[in-house]
Amino acid sequence: MELGMTRSTNSPENLIGDHPAVEVPVVVASGNKLKRGTVLGMVTENKKYVACDKTLNNGAETPVAILAADTDADEADEKSIAYVHGSFTASGLIWKNEDDAETGVAEMASSGIYVK
């Protein structure tokens, strides 16, 4: 199935841990150019994904996924793939605000995204 995405050339070892990752299709909202490993939040109103940001109050303040491929949605919404379950390395994650990492990791663990 064509999802209109480009896979990153990064090796999985720098992001994916020892627990199998589960991928799902997502739509990254326009105005975003995100790298593989970006922690995502989902905007409740439109179900589109953006970089998780604790300063928001639209649903995207809660980390729910990790972007599986570099995605350029700068001009328009873009289909991509995200991980919603599995084990991941902390050094492979990209947080919009590094200060969100500690609480975000705990929140992700409750939904099956484990960070080492």
DRENZA-245742 format. One record per atom (N, C-alpha, C): atom name; x, y, z; residue in one letter. Coordinates in nm, 2 decimals, always signed. Layout:
<recs>
+----+--------+--------+--------+----+
! at !      x !      y !      z ! aa !
+----+--------+--------+--------+----+
! CA !      X !      Y !      Z !  A !
...
+----+--------+--------+--------+----+
</recs>
This chain:
<recs>
+----+--------+--------+--------+----+
! at !      x !      y !      z ! aa !
+----+--------+--------+--------+----+
!  N !  +0.09 !  -0.12 !  +0.00 !  M !
! CA !  +0.00 !  +0.00 !  +0.00 !  M !
!  C !  +0.09 !  +0.12 !  +0.00 !  M !
!  N !  +0.07 !  +0.22 !  -0.09 !  E !
! CA !  +0.14 !  +0.34 !  -0.10 !  E !
!  C !  +0.09 !  +0.44 !  +0.01 !  E !
!  N !  +0.19 !  +0.48 !  +0.09 !  L !
! CA !  +0.15 !  +0.58 !  +0.20 !  L !
!  C !  +0.21 !  +0.72 !  +0.17 !  L !
!  N !  +0.28 !  +0.74 !  +0.06 !  G !
! CA !  +0.33 !  +0.87 !  +0.03 !  G !
!  C !  +0.44 !  +0.91 !  +0.13 !  G !
!  N !  +0.53 !  +0.82 !  +0.17 !  M !
! CA !  +0.63 !  +0.85 !  +0.26 !  M !
!  C !  +0.77 !  +0.81 !  +0.21 !  M !
!  N !  +0.87 !  +0.86 !  +0.27 !  T !
! CA !  +1.01 !  +0.82 !  +0.24 !  T !
!  C !  +1.07 !  +0.77 !  +0.37 !  T !
!  N !  +1.13 !  +0.65 !  +0.37 !  R !
! CA !  +1.19 !  +0.59 !  +0.48 !  R !
!  C !  +1.33 !  +0.65 !  +0.51 !  R !
!  N !  +1.36 !  +0.67 !  +0.63 !  S !
! CA !  +1.49 !  +0.72 !  +0.67 !  S !
!  C !  +1.60 !  +0.62 !  +0.64 !  S !
!  N !  +1.72 !  +0.66 !  +0.62 !  T !
! CA !  +1.83 !  +0.57 !  +0.61 !  T !
!  C !  +1.90 !  +0.53 !  +0.74 !  T !
!  N !  +1.84 !  +0.59 !  +0.85 !  N !
! CA !  +1.90 !  +0.55 !  +0.98 !  N !
!  C !  +1.88 !  +0.41 !  +1.01 !  N !
!  N !  +1.98 !  +0.35 !  +1.08 !  S !
! CA !  +1.96 !  +0.21 !  +1.11 !  S !
!  C !  +1.87 !  +0.19 !  +1.23 !  S !
!  N !  +1.79 !  +0.08 !  +1.24 !  P !
! CA !  +1.70 !  +0.07 !  +1.34 !  P !
!  C !  +1.76 !  +0.06 !  +1.48 !  P !
!  N !  +1.89 !  +0.02 !  +1.49 !  E !
! CA !  +1.95 !  +0.00 !  +1.62 !  E !
!  C !  +1.96 !  +0.13 !  +1.70 !  E !
!  N !  +1.96 !  +0.25 !  +1.63 !  N !
! CA !  +1.97 !  +0.37 !  +1.71 !  N !
!  C !  +1.84 !  +0.42 !  +1.76 !  N !
!  N !  +1.73 !  +0.35 !  +1.73 !  L !
! CA !  +1.60 !  +0.39 !  +1.78 !  L !
!  C !  +1.52 !  +0.27 !  +1.84 !  L !
!  N !  +1.52 !  +0.16 !  +1.77 !  I !
! CA !  +1.44 !  +0.05 !  +1.82 !  I !
!  C !  +1.52 !  -0.04 !  +1.91 !  I !
!  N !  +1.45 !  -0.07 !  +2.02 !  G !
! CA !  +1.52 !  -0.16 !  +2.13 !  G !
!  C !  +1.49 !  -0.31 !  +2.10 !  G !
!  N !  +1.48 !  -0.38 !  +2.21 !  D !
! CA !  +1.47 !  -0.53 !  +2.19 !  D !
!  C !  +1.33 !  -0.58 !  +2.20 !  D !
!  N !  +1.23 !  -0.50 !  +2.21 !  H !
! CA !  +1.09 !  -0.54 !  +2.20 !  H !
!  C !  +1.04 !  -0.50 !  +2.07 !  H !
!  N !  +0.97 !  -0.59 !  +2.00 !  P !
! CA !  +0.92 !  -0.56 !  +1.86 !  P !
!  C !  +0.84 !  -0.43 !  +1.86 !  P !
!  N !  +0.86 !  -0.35 !  +1.76 !  A !
! CA !  +0.79 !  -0.23 !  +1.74 !  A !
!  C !  +0.66 !  -0.25 !  +1.65 !  A !
!  N !  +0.55 !  -0.19 !  +1.68 !  V !
! CA !  +0.43 !  -0.19 !  +1.61 !  V !
!  C !  +0.41 !  -0.06 !  +1.54 !  V !
!  N !  +0.40 !  -0.07 !  +1.40 !  E !
! CA !  +0.38 !  +0.05 !  +1.32 !  E !
!  C !  +0.24 !  +0.07 !  +1.28 !  E !
!  N !  +0.19 !  +0.20 !  +1.27 !  V !
! CA !  +0.06 !  +0.23 !  +1.22 !  V !
!  C !  +0.07 !  +0.35 !  +1.12 !  V !
!  N !  -0.02 !  +0.36 !  +1.02 !  P !
! CA !  -0.01 !  +0.48 !  +0.94 !  P !
!  C !  -0.07 !  +0.60 !  +1.02 !  P !
!  N !  -0.01 !  +0.71 !  +0.99 !  V !
! CA !  -0.05 !  +0.84 !  +1.05 !  V !
!  C !  -0.05 !  +0.95 !  +0.95 !  V !
!  N !  -0.11 !  +1.06 !  +0.98 !  V !
! CA !  -0.10 !  +1.18 !  +0.90 !  V !
!  C !  -0.03 !  +1.29 !  +0.98 !  V !
!  N !  +0.08 !  +1.34 !  +0.93 !  V !
! CA !  +0.15 !  +1.45 !  +1.00 !  V !
!  C !  +0.09 !  +1.58 !  +0.94 !  V !
!  N !  +0.05 !  +1.67 !  +1.04 !  A !
! CA !  -0.02 !  +1.79 !  +1.00 !  A !
!  C !  +0.07 !  +1.88 !  +0.92 !  A !
!  N !  +0.02 !  +1.96 !  +0.83 !  S !
! CA !  +0.09 !  +2.05 !  +0.75 !  S !
!  C !  +0.16 !  +2.15 !  +0.84 !  S !
!  N !  +0.27 !  +2.20 !  +0.79 !  G !
! CA !  +0.35 !  +2.30 !  +0.87 !  G !
!  C !  +0.46 !  +2.23 !  +0.96 !  G !
!  N !  +0.48 !  +2.10 !  +0.94 !  N !
! CA !  +0.58 !  +2.03 !  +1.01 !  N !
!  C !  +0.68 !  +1.95 !  +0.92 !  N !
!  N !  +0.80 !  +1.96 !  +0.96 !  K !
! CA !  +0.91 !  +1.88 !  +0.89 !  K !
!  C !  +0.98 !  +1.81 !  +1.00 !  K !
!  N !  +0.95 !  +1.68 !  +1.02 !  L !
! CA !  +0.99 !  +1.60 !  +1.13 !  L !
!  C !  +1.08 !  +1.49 !  +1.10 !  L !
!  N !  +1.17 !  +1.46 !  +1.19 !  K !
! CA !  +1.27 !  +1.35 !  +1.17 !  K !
!  C !  +1.23 !  +1.23 !  +1.23 !  K !
!  N !  +1.28 !  +1.11 !  +1.18 !  R !
! CA !  +1.25 !  +0.98 !  +1.24 !  R !
!  C !  +1.29 !  +0.99 !  +1.39 !  R !
!  N !  +1.21 !  +0.94 !  +1.47 !  G !
! CA !  +1.24 !  +0.94 !  +1.62 !  G !
!  C !  +1.17 !  +1.05 !  +1.69 !  G !
!  N !  +1.10 !  +1.14 !  +1.62 !  T !
! CA !  +1.03 !  +1.25 !  +1.69 !  T !
!  C !  +0.91 !  +1.19 !  +1.76 !  T !
!  N !  +0.90 !  +1.23 !  +1.89 !  V !
! CA !  +0.79 !  +1.19 !  +1.97 !  V !
!  C !  +0.67 !  +1.27 !  +1.93 !  V !
!  N !  +0.56 !  +1.20 !  +1.90 !  L !
! CA !  +0.44 !  +1.26 !  +1.85 !  L !
!  C !  +0.32 !  +1.27 !  +1.95 !  L !
!  N !  +0.24 !  +1.38 !  +1.93 !  G !
! CA !  +0.12 !  +1.39 !  +2.00 !  G !
!  C !  +0.01 !  +1.40 !  +1.89 !  G !
!  N !  -0.11 !  +1.36 !  +1.92 !  M !
! CA !  -0.22 !  +1.37 !  +1.82 !  M !
!  C !  -0.32 !  +1.48 !  +1.86 !  M !
!  N !  -0.34 !  +1.57 !  +1.76 !  V !
! CA !  -0.44 !  +1.68 !  +1.78 !  V !
!  C !  -0.58 !  +1.61 !  +1.78 !  V !
!  N !  -0.65 !  +1.63 !  +1.89 !  T !
! CA !  -0.78 !  +1.57 !  +1.91 !  T !
!  C !  -0.88 !  +1.60 !  +1.81 !  T !
!  N !  -0.88 !  +1.73 !  +1.77 !  E !
! CA !  -0.99 !  +1.78 !  +1.68 !  E !
!  C !  -0.98 !  +1.72 !  +1.54 !  E !
!  N !  -0.86 !  +1.70 !  +1.48 !  N !
! CA !  -0.84 !  +1.65 !  +1.35 !  N !
!  C !  -0.77 !  +1.52 !  +1.33 !  N !
!  N !  -0.73 !  +1.46 !  +1.45 !  K !
! CA !  -0.66 !  +1.33 !  +1.45 !  K !
!  C !  -0.53 !  +1.33 !  +1.37 !  K !
!  N !  -0.47 !  +1.44 !  +1.35 !  K !
! CA !  -0.34 !  +1.45 !  +1.28 !  K !
!  C !  -0.23 !  +1.46 !  +1.39 !  K !
!  N !  -0.11 !  +1.42 !  +1.35 !  Y !
! CA !  +0.01 !  +1.42 !  +1.44 !  Y !
!  C !  +0.10 !  +1.53 !  +1.42 !  Y !
!  N !  +0.16 !  +1.58 !  +1.53 !  V !
! CA !  +0.26 !  +1.69 !  +1.54 !  V !
!  C !  +0.36 !  +1.65 !  +1.64 !  V !
!  N !  +0.47 !  +1.72 !  +1.65 !  A !
! CA !  +0.57 !  +1.69 !  +1.76 !  A !
!  C !  +0.50 !  +1.72 !  +1.89 !  A !
!  N !  +0.51 !  +1.62 !  +1.98 !  C !
! CA !  +0.45 !  +1.64 !  +2.11 !  C !
!  C !  +0.50 !  +1.76 !  +2.18 !  C !
!  N !  +0.41 !  +1.84 !  +2.24 !  D !
! CA !  +0.46 !  +1.97 !  +2.31 !  D !
!  C !  +0.37 !  +1.99 !  +2.43 !  D !
!  N !  +0.43 !  +1.98 !  +2.55 !  K !
! CA !  +0.35 !  +2.00 !  +2.67 !  K !
!  C !  +0.29 !  +2.14 !  +2.69 !  K !
!  N !  +0.33 !  +2.24 !  +2.61 !  T !
! CA !  +0.27 !  +2.37 !  +2.62 !  T !
!  C !  +0.14 !  +2.38 !  +2.55 !  T !
!  N !  +0.10 !  +2.28 !  +2.47 !  L !
! CA !  -0.02 !  +2.28 !  +2.39 !  L !
!  C !  -0.14 !  +2.23 !  +2.48 !  L !
!  N !  -0.26 !  +2.26 !  +2.43 !  N !
! CA !  -0.38 !  +2.21 !  +2.50 !  N !
!  C !  -0.48 !  +2.16 !  +2.40 !  N !
!  N !  -0.43 !  +2.08 !  +2.31 !  N !
! CA !  -0.52 !  +2.03 !  +2.20 !  N !
!  C !  -0.51 !  +1.88 !  +2.18 !  N !
!  N !  -0.45 !  +1.81 !  +2.28 !  G !
! CA !  -0.43 !  +1.67 !  +2.27 !  G !
!  C !  -0.29 !  +1.63 !  +2.23 !  G !
!  N !  -0.22 !  +1.72 !  +2.16 !  A !
! CA !  -0.08 !  +1.70 !  +2.12 !  A !
!  C !  +0.02 !  +1.71 !  +2.24 !  A !
!  N !  -0.03 !  +1.75 !  +2.35 !  E !
! CA !  +0.06 !  +1.75 !  +2.47 !  E !
!  C !  +0.09 !  +1.62 !  +2.53 !  E !
!  N !  +0.02 !  +1.52 !  +2.48 !  T !
! CA !  +0.04 !  +1.38 !  +2.53 !  T !
!  C !  +0.11 !  +1.30 !  +2.43 !  T !
!  N !  +0.23 !  +1.24 !  +2.47 !  P !
! CA !  +0.30 !  +1.16 !  +2.37 !  P !
!  C !  +0.23 !  +1.03 !  +2.35 !  P !
!  N !  +0.21 !  +1.00 !  +2.22 !  V !
! CA !  +0.13 !  +0.88 !  +2.18 !  V !
!  C !  +0.20 !  +0.79 !  +2.08 !  V !
!  N !  +0.31 !  +0.84 !  +2.02 !  A !
! CA !  +0.37 !  +0.77 !  +1.91 !  A !
!  C !  +0.51 !  +0.82 !  +1.88 !  A !
!  N !  +0.59 !  +0.74 !  +1.81 !  I !
! CA !  +0.72 !  +0.79 !  +1.77 !  I !
!  C !  +0.73 !  +0.77 !  +1.61 !  I !
!  N !  +0.77 !  +0.88 !  +1.55 !  L !
! CA !  +0.77 !  +0.88 !  +1.40 !  L !
!  C !  +0.88 !  +0.78 !  +1.35 !  L !
!  N !  +0.84 !  +0.70 !  +1.26 !  A !
! CA !  +0.92 !  +0.59 !  +1.20 !  A !
!  C !  +1.00 !  +0.63 !  +1.08 !  A !
!  N !  +0.97 !  +0.75 !  +1.02 !  A !
! CA !  +1.04 !  +0.79 !  +0.90 !  A !
!  C !  +1.04 !  +0.94 !  +0.90 !  A !
!  N !  +1.15 !  +1.00 !  +0.84 !  D !
! CA !  +1.15 !  +1.14 !  +0.82 !  D !
!  C !  +1.03 !  +1.18 !  +0.74 !  D !
!  N !  +0.96 !  +1.29 !  +0.77 !  T !
! CA !  +0.84 !  +1.32 !  +0.70 !  T !
!  C !  +0.83 !  +1.47 !  +0.68 !  T !
!  N !  +0.82 !  +1.52 !  +0.56 !  D !
! CA !  +0.81 !  +1.66 !  +0.52 !  D !
!  C !  +0.67 !  +1.70 !  +0.49 !  D !
!  N !  +0.60 !  +1.75 !  +0.59 !  A !
! CA !  +0.47 !  +1.80 !  +0.58 !  A !
!  C !  +0.47 !  +1.95 !  +0.58 !  A !
!  N !  +0.58 !  +2.01 !  +0.54 !  D !
! CA !  +0.59 !  +2.16 !  +0.55 !  D !
!  C !  +0.48 !  +2.23 !  +0.47 !  D !
!  N !  +0.45 !  +2.18 !  +0.35 !  E !
! CA !  +0.35 !  +2.24 !  +0.26 !  E !
!  C !  +0.21 !  +2.19 !  +0.28 !  E !
!  N !  +0.20 !  +2.06 !  +0.31 !  A !
! CA !  +0.07 !  +2.00 !  +0.32 !  A !
!  C !  +0.07 !  +1.88 !  +0.41 !  A !
!  N !  -0.04 !  +1.83 !  +0.46 !  D !
! CA !  -0.05 !  +1.71 !  +0.54 !  D !
!  C !  +0.02 !  +1.60 !  +0.46 !  D !
!  N !  +0.09 !  +1.51 !  +0.53 !  E !
! CA !  +0.17 !  +1.41 !  +0.47 !  E !
!  C !  +0.14 !  +1.27 !  +0.54 !  E !
!  N !  +0.12 !  +1.17 !  +0.47 !  K !
! CA !  +0.11 !  +1.04 !  +0.53 !  K !
!  C !  +0.24 !  +0.98 !  +0.56 !  K !
!  N !  +0.25 !  +0.91 !  +0.68 !  S !
! CA !  +0.37 !  +0.85 !  +0.72 !  S !
!  C !  +0.34 !  +0.73 !  +0.81 !  S !
!  N !  +0.44 !  +0.68 !  +0.88 !  I !
! CA !  +0.43 !  +0.57 !  +0.97 !  I !
!  C !  +0.48 !  +0.61 !  +1.10 !  I !
!  N !  +0.42 !  +0.56 !  +1.21 !  A !
! CA !  +0.46 !  +0.58 !  +1.34 !  A !
!  C !  +0.46 !  +0.46 !  +1.43 !  A !
!  N !  +0.54 !  +0.45 !  +1.52 !  Y !
! CA !  +0.54 !  +0.34 !  +1.62 !  Y !
!  C !  +0.45 !  +0.37 !  +1.74 !  Y !
!  N !  +0.36 !  +0.28 !  +1.77 !  V !
! CA !  +0.27 !  +0.30 !  +1.88 !  V !
!  C !  +0.29 !  +0.20 !  +2.00 !  V !
!  N !  +0.39 !  +0.11 !  +1.98 !  H !
! CA !  +0.42 !  +0.01 !  +2.08 !  H !
!  C !  +0.56 !  -0.05 !  +2.05 !  H !
!  N !  +0.63 !  -0.08 !  +2.16 !  G !
! CA !  +0.76 !  -0.13 !  +2.14 !  G !
!  C !  +0.86 !  -0.08 !  +2.24 !  G !
!  N !  +0.99 !  -0.11 !  +2.22 !  S !
! CA !  +1.10 !  -0.07 !  +2.31 !  S !
!  C !  +1.19 !  +0.02 !  +2.22 !  S !
!  N !  +1.23 !  +0.14 !  +2.27 !  F !
! CA !  +1.31 !  +0.23 !  +2.20 !  F !
!  C !  +1.42 !  +0.29 !  +2.29 !  F !
!  N !  +1.53 !  +0.33 !  +2.22 !  T !
! CA !  +1.64 !  +0.39 !  +2.29 !  T !
!  C !  +1.62 !  +0.54 !  +2.31 !  T !
!  N !  +1.64 !  +0.58 !  +2.43 !  A !
! CA !  +1.63 !  +0.73 !  +2.47 !  A !
!  C !  +1.71 !  +0.82 !  +2.38 !  A !
!  N !  +1.83 !  +0.77 !  +2.34 !  S !
! CA !  +1.91 !  +0.86 !  +2.26 !  S !
!  C !  +1.86 !  +0.87 !  +2.11 !  S !
!  N !  +1.77 !  +0.78 !  +2.07 !  G !
! CA !  +1.71 !  +0.79 !  +1.94 !  G !
!  C !  +1.59 !  +0.88 !  +1.93 !  G !
!  N !  +1.54 !  +0.92 !  +2.05 !  L !
! CA !  +1.41 !  +1.00 !  +2.05 !  L !
!  C !  +1.44 !  +1.15 !  +2.03 !  L !
!  N !  +1.35 !  +1.22 !  +1.96 !  I !
! CA !  +1.37 !  +1.36 !  +1.94 !  I !
!  C !  +1.24 !  +1.43 !  +2.01 !  I !
!  N !  +1.27 !  +1.51 !  +2.11 !  W !
! CA !  +1.16 !  +1.58 !  +2.18 !  W !
!  C !  +1.16 !  +1.73 !  +2.13 !  W !
!  N !  +1.04 !  +1.78 !  +2.11 !  K !
! CA !  +1.03 !  +1.92 !  +2.07 !  K !
!  C !  +1.10 !  +2.01 !  +2.18 !  K !
!  N !  +1.07 !  +1.98 !  +2.31 !  N !
! CA !  +1.12 !  +2.04 !  +2.42 !  N !
!  C !  +1.19 !  +1.93 !  +2.51 !  N !
!  N !  +1.32 !  +1.94 !  +2.52 !  E !
! CA !  +1.39 !  +1.83 !  +2.60 !  E !
!  C !  +1.33 !  +1.82 !  +2.74 !  E !
!  N !  +1.28 !  +1.93 !  +2.80 !  D !
! CA !  +1.22 !  +1.93 !  +2.93 !  D !
!  C !  +1.10 !  +1.84 !  +2.95 !  D !
!  N !  +1.04 !  +1.80 !  +2.83 !  D !
! CA !  +0.92 !  +1.71 !  +2.83 !  D !
!  C !  +0.96 !  +1.57 !  +2.84 !  D !
!  N !  +1.09 !  +1.53 !  +2.82 !  A !
! CA !  +1.13 !  +1.40 !  +2.81 !  A !
!  C !  +1.10 !  +1.31 !  +2.93 !  A !
!  N !  +1.13 !  +1.36 !  +3.05 !  E !
! CA !  +1.12 !  +1.28 !  +3.17 !  E !
!  C !  +0.97 !  +1.24 !  +3.20 !  E !
!  N !  +0.88 !  +1.34 !  +3.19 !  T !
! CA !  +0.74 !  +1.30 !  +3.22 !  T !
!  C !  +0.68 !  +1.23 !  +3.10 !  T !
!  N !  +0.73 !  +1.26 !  +2.98 !  G !
! CA !  +0.68 !  +1.20 !  +2.85 !  G !
!  C !  +0.71 !  +1.05 !  +2.85 !  G !
!  N !  +0.83 !  +1.01 !  +2.89 !  V !
! CA !  +0.87 !  +0.87 !  +2.89 !  V !
!  C !  +0.78 !  +0.79 !  +2.99 !  V !
!  N !  +0.75 !  +0.85 !  +3.10 !  A !
! CA !  +0.65 !  +0.78 !  +3.19 !  A !
!  C !  +0.51 !  +0.77 !  +3.13 !  A !
!  N !  +0.47 !  +0.87 !  +3.06 !  E !
! CA !  +0.34 !  +0.86 !  +3.00 !  E !
!  C !  +0.33 !  +0.76 !  +2.89 !  E !
!  N !  +0.44 !  +0.75 !  +2.81 !  M !
! CA !  +0.44 !  +0.66 !  +2.70 !  M !
!  C !  +0.45 !  +0.51 !  +2.75 !  M !
!  N !  +0.51 !  +0.49 !  +2.86 !  A !
! CA !  +0.52 !  +0.35 !  +2.92 !  A !
!  C !  +0.38 !  +0.30 !  +2.95 !  A !
!  N !  +0.29 !  +0.39 !  +3.00 !  S !
! CA !  +0.16 !  +0.34 !  +3.03 !  S !
!  C !  +0.08 !  +0.30 !  +2.91 !  S !
!  N !  +0.12 !  +0.34 !  +2.79 !  S !
! CA !  +0.05 !  +0.29 !  +2.67 !  S !
!  C !  +0.13 !  +0.19 !  +2.59 !  S !
!  N !  +0.24 !  +0.14 !  +2.64 !  G !
! CA !  +0.32 !  +0.03 !  +2.58 !  G !
!  C !  +0.43 !  +0.08 !  +2.49 !  G !
!  N !  +0.47 !  +0.20 !  +2.51 !  I !
! CA !  +0.59 !  +0.25 !  +2.44 !  I !
!  C !  +0.70 !  +0.26 !  +2.55 !  I !
!  N !  +0.80 !  +0.18 !  +2.55 !  Y !
! CA !  +0.90 !  +0.17 !  +2.65 !  Y !
!  C !  +1.03 !  +0.23 !  +2.60 !  Y !
!  N !  +1.09 !  +0.31 !  +2.69 !  V !
! CA !  +1.22 !  +0.38 !  +2.65 !  V !
!  C !  +1.33 !  +0.34 !  +2.75 !  V !
!  N !  +1.44 !  +0.30 !  +2.69 !  K !
! CA !  +1.56 !  +0.26 !  +2.77 !  K !
!  C !  +1.67 !  +0.36 !  +2.76 !  K !
+----+--------+--------+--------+----+
</recs>
